Amino acid sequence: MSDLHIRGAALTDVDAVLAFWAEAAEGTSISDDRDGVARLITRDPDALLLAERDGRLVGSVIAGFDGWRCHLYRLAVHPEQRRQGIGSALLTAAEERFVALGGRRGDAMVLERNETGQHAWRAAGYAPEEQWRRWVKHLTT
């Protein structure tokens, strides 16, 4: 895996990230647009971690820390690159970021229907907590 490079995203990556998510990520989000990704990178440049191999984007994870909790979103690996340790490498980088910031526990947003993703999260040591539910209110239309 020495040919894998993990780095924080830059504003110049916005279009590539959106194209990558359209191909590799499960589902879409209200924030999946140029403004949303640019806002994330501007606010916390190290939160969006990208994995590259041979100059090609092959994985991503958002490792957001709000000072209280560590949140993981958008763990995605290119379909042709799966089961090669890229997701594990991204999660290790995210967890190292959280520990360095003082975080104590990471939580992940995983779609109920995303069985592949659920398997990957379980393999990484994460488990669902059935007593919790996500409550959402859209702030814009």
N, C-alpha and C positions, 0 to 999 in steps of 0.2 A: 504494500500500500504506500510505498515511498513516493510514488508518482502522484499522490493525492495532496492537494494544497487546500487548506481551509483558511478563509479570510473573512473579514467584515466587508459588508457591501458598501459601495460608493454610489453617489447619485448617478454616475454614468452607467450603472448596472440596472437601473429601473426597468427599461424595456426588455432586457434579457431575462430578468427575473420574472416578469409578467408572462413572457412567452414560455419560459420554463415551467411555471406553475400551470399554465394551460395544458401542457403536455404531460406533466408528471404528478401534479397534486390531485388529491381527491376532493371534489367539491369546489365551490367558490365562496368568496366572502364579499361583504359589502365594501371592504377596504381594498379589494383587488383592482386597483386602478393606479394610474401614474401618481396622482396626488397622495393617495394612501401610502404607497410604498416610499415615495419621496419624503413624506412626513415622518415615517418610521426612521428612515436613515438619518434625516436631519436631527431628529430628537435624540436618538441613541445610535450612533454609527456602528457600535459593536453588537447590536442586538440581532441584526440579520446576518447570519453566518452562511457563507457560500462554500461549497466544495467544488473544486475544479480538477480536472484531469486532462492533461495535454491541451490546456487553454480552453477547455469546454466546460460549461456549467453542468454538473452532474448531480448536485444535491443542495438542499437548503434546509435551514431551520431558523425560526425566530425564537430567540432566547431573551424574553423580556423580563426585567426585574423592576418592580415599582418601589423598592425599598422595604417591602413587606413580604411579598411572595414572588416566586420564580415561575414564570409561565412559558410554556413551550407551544408553539404553533408552527404550522406549515413545514413539518418534517416531510420532505419529499426527496425521492431519489429517482433519477431517470429510469424508466422501465428497462432499458437495455443494460443498466449498470447495477441493478438490484442484486442482493445477496453476495456482495463483494466487500462488505464492511464499511461502506460509505455512511449509511445511517448511524452506525455505531460510532464512527469517528466524529460525526457531527454532534451526536449527543454527548460524547465525552468532552468536546470543546465547549458545548453549552453548559454542562455541569461544572466544568472548571471555571467558566466565567461566573456562574452563580456563587460558587464557593469563594472566589476572590472578592465578590461584592458583599459577602456576608449572608448569602442565602442559605436556608436550611432544608427546604423541600421544594422539589419541582413538581409542577402539575402540567398535564398535557391535555389539549383539546383533541379528541379523537372521535370521528363520526361513528355512530352506531353501526352503520352499514359497511364500514371500511374494515373488513376482516383481515386483509393483508396488513394494514396499519396496526390493528389491535395485536396481531401476532408479533410485529416488530417491537411495539411498546412493551409487551409482556417479556420478550426476550431480553430487553434492556433493563428489566427489573421494576417496571411500572405496573400498577394494578388499578383497576377501576374501584372507585368508592361509591357504592350503590346508594349511600345515604345522601349524596349530593346531586343536585340538578342544576343545570345552567339556566338562568333566568335572563331574558333578553328584552331590551326595549330599544327599538331603532330611534335614534335621535335626529335623523334626517330622512327625508323622503326621496 
